[in-house]
Amino acid sequence: MSELLTAYGAVVAEHWTVWLVTVVLIVAAVIDGFELRVPNWITFPFIIGGWIYSTAAFGWEGLGWSLAGTALGMSVLMAFYAIGGMGAGDVKLMGGVGAWIYWTNTYYCILGFAVIGAVLAIAMVLVRGKWQHHYNQFWKLAREITTVRDPEKLSAIAAERKPTMMLLPYGIPIAIATIGYFLWTGMLV
């Protein structure tokens, strides 16, 4: 038994960054689930910590990988934030993931997040019996995006619509997708 614990401890020590990201994501998902926000006291240290670690461990090249991961994580979700589809905390949380696991891994986490987020959103709408309402809002939003095309105007329209929308705590699908990716690839053993 002690040999097993020693071996497991060695694996955790080798992949401590993955475990750190996992713990941060779980905390963020729980807070987001209760408060519908991911606070800055989690996201800012998460992002900056990834940059510092990457620089210390791999030099300027590591910082470049970390910045590229942050940029990818935030840029993809920024479009949804701009039109009111998600909160800034969710965007920064994904940027933090990118800061620690770099752009190549972040890409796959974003793909998983998109699928899991869509499934959870549809499930929430169906469970609450609001399918027709959100179906109509989806098509209205799609028309606005194709006709208005001004992010500031779209954001203002989205802010007006926000009280009538069911909000999904996106920290949860971000955590599920990222931790699932870690498990799938063997990074979280």
C-alpha positions in Angstrom: 0.0 0.0 0.0 2.8 2.4 0.9 4.4 1.7 -2.5 1.2 2.6 -4.3 0.9 5.9 -2.3 4.6 6.7 -3.0 4.0 6.0 -6.8 0.9 8.1 -6.8 2.6 10.9 -4.9 5.4 10.9 -7.6 2.8 11.2 -10.4 1.1 14.1 -8.6 4.4 15.8 -8.1 5.3 15.3 -11.7 2.0 16.8 -12.9 1.4 19.3 -10.2 0.5 22.0 -12.6 -2.4 19.9 -14.0 -3.5 19.2 -10.4 -3.4 22.9 -9.6 -5.5 23.8 -12.6 -7.9 21.1 -11.6 -8.3 22.4 -8.1 -8.7 26.0 -9.3 -11.3 24.9 -11.9 -13.3 23.0 -9.2 -13.3 26.0 -6.9 -14.3 28.4 -9.7 -17.1 26.0 -10.9 -18.6 25.7 -7.4 -18.5 29.5 -6.9 -20.0 30.0 -10.4 -22.7 27.5 -9.7 -23.8 29.3 -6.6 -23.1 33.0 -7.5 -23.2 33.0 -11.4 -19.8 34.6 -11.5 -16.2 33.7 -11.3 -14.5 36.3 -9.1 -11.3 38.2 -10.0 -9.5 36.9 -6.9 -9.4 33.5 -8.7 -8.9 34.5 -12.3 -6.2 37.2 -12.1 -3.8 35.1 -9.9 -4.6 32.1 -12.0 -3.5 33.9 -15.2 -0.5 35.7 -13.7 0.6 32.5 -11.9 0.6 30.6 -15.2 2.8 33.3 -16.8 5.2 33.4 -13.9 5.5 29.6 -13.7 6.0 29.3 -17.5 8.7 31.9 -17.5 10.5 30.4 -14.5 10.3 26.8 -15.9 10.9 27.4 -19.6 12.2 31.0 -19.9 11.0 33.4 -22.6 9.8 30.6 -24.7 7.6 29.3 -21.9 6.2 32.8 -21.4 5.4 32.9 -25.1 3.5 29.6 -24.9 1.7 30.8 -21.8 0.7 34.1 -23.5 -0.4 32.3 -26.6 -2.6 30.0 -24.5 -4.1 32.9 -22.6 -4.8 34.7 -25.8 -6.5 31.7 -27.4 -8.5 30.9 -24.3 -9.8 34.5 -24.0 -10.1 35.4 -27.7 -12.5 32.6 -28.5 -14.8 33.4 -25.6 -14.5 37.2 -25.9 -16.8 37.1 -28.9 -19.5 35.6 -26.7 -18.8 38.0 -23.9 -19.1 41.0 -26.3 -22.7 40.0 -27.2 -23.6 39.2 -23.6 -23.5 35.5 -24.0 -21.2 34.9 -21.0 -19.5 36.8 -18.2 -16.0 38.3 -18.1 -15.1 35.9 -15.3 -15.7 32.9 -17.6 -13.5 34.5 -20.3 -10.7 35.1 -17.8 -11.0 31.6 -16.4 -10.4 30.1 -19.8 -7.5 32.5 -20.2 -6.1 31.1 -17.0 -6.4 27.6 -18.3 -4.5 28.7 -21.4 -1.8 30.3 -19.2 -1.0 27.0 -17.5 -1.6 24.4 -20.3 -0.6 26.4 -23.4 -2.5 26.9 -26.7 -2.2 23.3 -28.0 -4.1 21.9 -25.0 -6.3 24.9 -24.6 -7.7 24.4 -28.1 -9.0 20.9 -27.2 -10.5 22.2 -23.9 -12.3 24.9 -25.8 -13.8 22.3 -28.2 -14.9 20.2 -25.2 -16.3 23.3 -23.5 -18.4 24.2 -26.5 -20.0 20.7 -26.6 -20.5 20.4 -22.9 -21.8 24.0 -22.6 -24.3 23.4 -25.4 -25.6 20.2 -23.9 -25.9 21.7 -20.4 -27.7 24.8 -21.9 -30.2 22.6 -23.8 -30.7 20.5 -20.8 -31.4 23.5 -18.6 -33.9 24.9 -21.0 -35.7 21.6 -21.4 -35.8 20.9 -17.7 -37.3 24.3 -17.0 -39.8 24.0 -19.8 -38.6 27.2 -21.6 -37.7 25.7 -25.0 -39.9 28.0 -27.1 -38.8 31.1 -25.3 -35.1 30.4 -25.7 -35.5 29.0 -29.2 -37.1 32.4 -30.2 -34.3 34.3 -28.4 -31.6 32.3 -30.1 -33.0 33.2 -33.6 -33.5 36.8 -32.6 -29.9 36.9 -31.4 -28.7 35.3 -34.6 -30.5 37.9 -36.7 -29.1 40.7 -34.6 -25.5 39.4 -35.0 -25.9 39.2 -38.8 -27.6 42.6 -39.2 -26.3 44.9 -36.4 -22.6 43.8 -36.6 -21.5 46.5 -34.1 -20.2 44.8 -30.9 -21.2 47.8 -28.7 -24.7 47.9 -30.0 -25.0 44.1 -29.7 -23.7 44.3 -26.1 -26.3 47.0 -25.3 -29.1 44.9 -26.8 -27.8 41.8 -24.9 -27.8 43.8 -21.6 -31.4 44.7 -22.1 -32.3 41.0 -22.8 -30.2 39.5 -20.0 -33.0 39.6 -17.3 -35.2 37.5 -19.5 -32.5 34.8 -20.2 -31.6 31.8 -18.2 -28.0 32.1 -17.2 -25.6 29.2 -17.5 -22.6 29.2 -15.1 -20.0 28.6 -17.8 -17.3 27.9 -15.2 -18.9 24.4 -14.8 -18.6 23.3 -18.4 -15.1 24.9 -18.6 -14.1 22.7 -15.5 -15.8 19.6 -16.9 -14.2 19.9 -20.3 -10.7 20.7 -19.1 -10.6 18.1 -16.3 -12.2 15.6 -18.8 -9.4 16.4 -21.3 -6.8 15.9 -18.5 -8.3 12.5 -17.8 -8.6 11.5 -21.4 -5.0 12.3 -22.2 -3.6 10.8 -19.0 -2.4 14.1 -17.7 -4.4 13.7 -14.5 -3.4 10.2 -13.3 
